[in-house]
Each structure stands twice: as C-alpha cells, then as structure tokens.
Amino acid sequence: GNYAEINHDIWYNRTKKRYHGLEMLIDNLLSKSNDFHEDKELLEQTCSAIDAIRIEANKCVHRDYKIPNEEYLKTLKIENAVVSARKLYKKYCNP
C-alpha cells in the first residue's frame, strides 16, 4: 500500500518527465503480474478488458468516427473492467 520506488517506472517516464500512456501502463502492469500473487489472474483479466476497451475506443474516435450504441457498449463489459480495477486499487493503492 505504500509508495515503492521500484514501481515508479511502471506509471511514469522519468526521462521524459511525463506519465505513460494507457497502452504502456497496461504492458508494464502485465509484466509485473507475477508480483500480484493471488491477484495475478484478476490483474491480467482487468488489463485485458481495459485494453479491449482502449482499442475499441480508438477505433471509434480515430478510424470509424462512429458513436457506439448502448448494445455495442455492453459487449465491451466496461462495468466489469471498472469493478475489477477498483478491487485492485482498493487493495494495492488505498489499503
């Protein structure tokens, strides 16, 4: 739950003095998934769900220029991804 210097590079690029983009953050978290022990599977599922949402959002905004309807949004299971992310956050970032 406390700040750990070793984890700083997961979310922040010290050289460029800026936060990583979502894609890099997901990749960095996945590379550390073994460190989450009993929550490894939850972390991997959460990252996978968030990455799928990221990819689809980018398609809608940058390629297809479409406004997704409610039925399409339900297929992305955004609520499940948020619930999973909140579980991880509550346990590891805000104990």
C-alpha positions in Angstrom: 0.0 0.0 0.0 2.9 2.4 0.5 4.9 4.1 -2.3 7.7 1.9 -3.6 10.5 3.5 -5.7 10.9 0.3 -7.7 7.3 0.7 -9.1 7.7 4.3 -10.1 8.7 3.4 -13.7 5.6 1.4 -14.2 3.5 4.5 -14.5 6.0 7.4 -15.0 8.7 8.1 -17.6 11.4 9.9 -15.7 13.4 10.7 -18.8 10.5 12.5 -20.5 9.1 13.7 -17.2 5.6 12.5 -18.0 3.1 9.7 -17.3 3.0 6.7 -19.6 0.1 6.3 -21.9 -2.6 3.7 -21.2 -1.1 1.2 -23.5 2.3 1.3 -21.9 0.8 1.3 -18.4 -1.1 -1.9 -19.3 2.0 -3.5 -20.7 4.0 -2.6 -17.6 1.4 -3.9 -15.2 1.2 -7.2 -17.2 4.9 -7.6 -17.0 4.7 -7.4 -13.2 1.6 -9.6 -12.9 3.5 -12.3 -11.0 4.1 -9.8 -8.2 0.4 -9.7 -7.6 0.4 -13.4 -6.4 -3.2 -14.3 -5.6 -4.5 -11.4 -7.7 -2.4 -12.3 -10.8 -5.4 -13.6 -12.7 -7.5 -10.6 -11.7 -4.8 -8.2 -12.8 -4.4 -9.9 -16.2 -8.2 -10.0 -16.7 -8.5 -6.4 -15.8 -5.7 -5.3 -18.1 -7.1 -7.4 -20.9 -10.6 -5.9 -20.5 -9.2 -2.3 -20.3 -7.0 -2.9 -23.4 -10.0 -4.2 -25.4 -11.9 -1.0 -24.4 -8.9 1.2 -25.3 -8.7 -0.5 -28.7 -12.4 -0.1 -29.5 -12.5 3.5 -28.2 -9.5 4.3 -30.5 -11.3 2.7 -33.4 -14.5 4.8 -32.8 -12.6 8.0 -32.4 -9.7 7.7 -34.9 -10.8 5.3 -37.6 -14.5 4.7 -37.8 -15.7 8.0 -36.4 -18.8 6.3 -35.1 -20.9 6.8 -32.0 -21.4 3.4 -30.4 -24.9 2.4 -29.4 -25.8 1.0 -26.0 -25.9 -2.6 -27.2 -22.4 -2.3 -28.6 -21.1 -0.7 -25.4 -22.5 -3.6 -23.3 -20.3 -6.1 -25.3 -17.2 -4.3 -24.0 -18.2 -5.1 -20.4 -17.0 -1.7 -19.2 -18.7 -2.0 -15.8 -16.8 -5.3 -15.1 -13.5 -3.7 -16.0 -14.2 -0.8 -13.7 -15.2 -3.1 -10.8 -12.0 -5.2 -11.3 -9.8 -2.1 -11.4 -11.5 -0.7 -8.2 -10.8 -4.0 -6.4 -7.1 -3.9 -7.4 -6.9 -0.2 -6.5 -8.5 -0.7 -3.1 -6.2 -3.5 -2.2 -2.9 -2.2 -3.6 -3.2 1.6 -3.7 -5.6 2.6 -1.0 -5.5 -0.1 1.8 
